[in-house]
Amino acid sequence: MRKAIIIAAIVIVCAVAAYILWPRNNVPQHSYDWSRLEGTGTIRSYTDENGNEALLGVDVSHHNQYVNWPALAEAGVDFAYIRCGWRGYTAGEIHIDPLAGLYYNGARANGITVAIYFFSQAITVEEAIEEADFACDFADSHKLSHDFPIAFDMEENGVSDERIDHLSTQERTDIAMAFCKRVEERGYAPIIYGNEKWLDGKYDLETICNAYDLWLAEYSDVPKPSHMFAMWQYCSDGQIEGNTKNIDMNLMFPKPAEE
């Protein structure tokens, strides 16, 4: 009996691993060659087979406090995703990030392209559209580049009475899609941020991956997912001289040749 239980447990583990790692027919797959990935720790790089280099970026919010933009530029940072705003975890009110304007000025003054993300706690499609309009209004007023997509970022926060706790996978997917659709209507490209727990668990991966670019958060030497993603947040503890807090580091990969 004990042997049968052990065998059954092994079978279940293997089945779960196969489900996670095995490509699904209707989900677009990437063709990145990770042997072309270089560097460890804070600064990493990737060059595709045609010699196109990934762009190096950071993402920041007021939690980063002081950001040394000259040091980031010196380190080779090409772009910065700034949190333009967020919706509250419980009350649900929209707030502008108090350092968004300062970060924008600092990045621009040092030749770093500015992009934005919105931290969502939307529980309806209507709230998602409201968040998208807030982000697009910020982009319009700051004349942001259309070359970098506006990012939708929904995450759990581990606080009691968190308003997104009881959303279903379909509801979360509908909310993310509504945000992205509104961003498109406003003339910008969208992207959906998340770790694999969110991208392939909290959302319907097939729906979002076929519709929009994904920004994968995975702190590892090499990304494990086989599905397509356009950006990779590879660490949250980047250390660049002069910054008071660790910083999130990212690579934006070259577009595939067929695009």
C-alpha atoms as one frame of an Amber mdcrd trajectory, in Angstrom:
protein
   0.000   0.000   0.000   2.783   2.412   0.947   4.597   1.686  -2.330   1.401
   2.379  -4.295   0.949   5.724  -2.533   4.535   6.746  -3.331   4.108   5.782
  -6.978   0.828   7.705  -7.179   2.495  10.769  -5.649   5.323  10.616  -8.197
   2.827  10.340 -11.046   0.919  13.391  -9.787   4.113  15.464  -9.442   5.231
  14.499 -12.937   1.814  15.359 -14.375   1.821  18.787 -12.732   5.364  19.479
 -13.943   4.445  18.399 -17.460   1.398  20.693 -17.425   3.516  23.651 -16.353
   6.454  23.074 -18.699   4.882  21.454 -21.747   3.948  23.891 -24.541   0.229
  24.212 -25.191  -0.907  24.195 -28.799  -2.857  27.465 -28.660  -0.325  29.517
 -26.697   2.362  31.314 -28.767   5.870  30.024 -28.002   9.039  32.088 -27.897
  12.190  31.250 -29.850  14.746  32.915 -27.588  18.159  31.251 -27.485  19.267
  31.497 -23.862  22.864  30.675 -24.786  22.915  34.289 -26.030  22.075  35.611
 -22.558  25.074  37.145 -20.813  25.851  38.526 -17.389  24.701  37.746 -13.888
  23.270  39.840 -11.081  22.315  43.425 -11.823  23.454  43.927 -15.430  22.467
  41.341 -18.039  22.284  41.393 -21.824  20.858  39.420 -24.708  21.730  39.549
 -28.416  19.693  37.619 -30.973  21.051  35.684 -33.952  20.784  38.801 -36.145
  22.867  40.935 -33.812  19.910  42.828 -32.319  20.415  43.669 -28.657  17.798
  43.627 -25.928  17.213  46.946 -24.195  18.176  47.223 -20.531  15.637  48.789
 -18.204  14.510  49.434 -14.656  11.098  49.871 -13.081  10.534  52.158 -10.117
   7.884  53.508  -7.801   8.028  55.768  -4.758   9.151  52.728  -2.747  12.559
  53.158  -4.413  12.893  56.596  -2.810  15.926  58.402  -4.271  16.981  57.147
  -7.707  20.419  58.063  -9.035  19.539  58.580 -12.685  23.052  59.568 -13.824
  24.372  56.314 -12.344  21.663  54.325 -14.148  22.540  55.993 -17.426  26.229
  55.291 -16.820  25.362  51.626 -16.216  23.750  51.446 -19.650  20.074  51.610
 -18.706  18.015  52.378 -21.816  14.512  52.742 -20.369  12.651  53.194 -17.105
   9.149  52.034 -16.282   7.707  54.482 -13.778   4.609  53.694 -11.773   2.304
  56.528 -12.776  -0.378  55.536 -10.296  -2.161  52.855  -8.328  -5.562  51.905
  -6.997  -5.896  51.290  -3.266  -6.025  47.721  -1.944  -9.216  48.161   0.043
 -10.935  51.512  -0.571 -10.224  51.376  -4.280  -9.321  55.027  -4.853  -6.852
  55.952  -7.610  -3.666  57.774  -6.590  -0.795  59.234  -8.580   2.617  57.983
  -7.525   4.078  60.921  -5.556   7.494  60.545  -7.212   6.306  59.906 -10.770
   6.984  63.461 -11.930  10.400  63.616 -10.262  11.386  60.268 -11.755  10.178
  61.370 -15.187  12.334  64.501 -15.066  15.371  62.604 -13.778  15.180  59.878
 -16.406  14.618  62.271 -19.301  17.444  64.551 -18.184  19.817  61.600 -18.399
  18.738  60.258 -21.777  16.682  57.361 -20.422  13.397  56.678 -22.214  10.378
  56.825 -19.894   7.535  54.321 -19.961   4.788  53.792 -17.381   2.882  51.107
 -15.540  -0.284  51.234 -13.476  -0.724  49.112 -10.350  -4.260  47.808 -10.648
  -6.688  46.669  -8.000  -9.677  46.877 -10.330 -12.575  44.549  -9.633 -14.698
  45.481 -12.662 -14.116  46.135 -16.334 -15.284  49.714 -15.758 -12.584  50.268
 -13.135  -9.969  48.802 -15.495 -10.985  51.305 -18.178 -10.750  54.103 -15.598
  -7.210  52.989 -14.749  -6.242  52.819 -18.423  -7.527  56.359 -18.981  -5.536
  57.569 -15.976  -2.353  56.013 -17.385  -2.994  57.315 -20.905  -3.699  60.815
 -19.579  -0.311  60.720 -17.850   1.337  59.490 -21.058  -0.354  62.204 -23.103
   0.555  65.005 -20.724   4.196  63.900 -20.600   4.404  63.129 -24.335   5.716
  59.623 -23.699   7.168  57.489 -26.465   4.737  55.171 -28.231   7.606  52.696
 -28.688   7.175  51.376 -25.153   3.862  49.809 -24.101   1.838  50.932 -21.099
   1.917  48.131 -18.532  -0.966  46.638 -16.559   0.239  45.296 -13.193  -2.151
  43.446 -10.885  -0.733  41.573  -7.899  -1.880  40.318  -4.536  -0.564  42.261
  -1.556  -1.193  40.001   1.414  -3.358  42.513   3.252  -6.693  41.716   4.856
  -9.853  42.639   2.954  -7.909  43.036  -0.273 -10.504  43.895  -2.899  -9.165
  41.593  -5.672  -9.022  38.467  -3.466 -12.239  36.939  -4.707 -11.902  37.575
  -8.430 -12.113  34.528 -10.659  -9.607  33.729 -13.402 -12.137  34.865 -15.988
 -12.830  38.125 -14.155  -9.118  38.933 -13.843  -8.628  38.127 -17.519 -11.559
  40.326 -18.544 -10.186  43.189 -16.435  -6.677  42.941 -17.912  -8.079  42.717
 -21.441 -10.320  45.748 -20.867  -7.350  47.809 -19.646  -5.308  46.802 -22.692
  -8.132  47.431 -25.147  -8.670  50.923 -23.749  -4.940  51.665 -23.973  -5.065
  50.633 -27.639  -8.069  52.868 -28.226  -6.044  55.752 -26.808  -3.248  55.113
 -29.317  -0.747  53.243 -27.164   0.432  49.645 -27.060  -0.311  47.656 -23.867
   1.590  44.936 -22.020   0.530  42.686 -19.117   2.968  42.205 -16.230   3.112
  39.234 -13.905   5.046  36.269 -12.596   4.162  32.817 -13.909   1.717  32.233
 -11.050  -0.285  35.154 -12.411   0.262  34.849 -16.143  -0.501  31.135 -16.215
  -2.830  30.804 -13.268  -4.544  33.981 -12.243  -5.215  34.821 -15.917  -6.250
  32.710 -18.893  -2.804  32.485 -20.488  -4.100  31.510 -23.912  -6.339  34.579
 -24.067  -3.813  37.170 -22.923  -0.788  35.708 -24.734  -2.613  35.630 -28.069
  -3.830  39.198 -27.644  -1.042  41.227 -26.026   2.623  41.285 -25.086   3.565
  39.868 -21.687   6.139  41.133 -19.188   7.425  38.155 -17.214   8.727  38.566
 -13.667  11.009  35.645 -12.844  14.160  35.912 -10.772  16.291  33.152 -12.239
  19.380  32.611 -14.375  17.236  31.653 -17.377  13.452  32.103 -17.789  11.632
  28.771 -17.607   8.338  29.439 -19.439   8.170  28.454 -23.101   5.306  30.804
 -23.931   5.983  34.135 -25.603   6.897  37.191 -23.521   8.363  40.477 -24.697
  10.026  41.638 -21.488  11.725  39.903 -18.588  12.101  41.327 -15.090  15.069
  39.223 -14.019  15.793  40.582 -10.553  14.347  42.790  -7.844  17.593  43.316
  -5.972  19.671  45.157  -8.542  22.360  47.321  -6.993  23.635  50.386  -8.829
  25.834  52.867  -7.016  24.082  55.792  -5.413  20.602  54.273  -5.141  19.118
  54.020  -1.669  17.059  50.909  -2.470  17.485  47.764  -4.544  16.078  48.200
  -8.024  14.120  45.972 -10.427  16.048  45.160 -13.615  14.549  44.205 -16.975
  15.349  43.211 -20.531  13.109  44.129 -23.470  13.847  41.571 -26.158  14.255
  42.361 -29.868  11.106  41.740 -31.898  11.163  38.387 -33.728  12.239  38.738
 -37.345   8.839  37.657 -38.718   7.203  40.672 -37.048
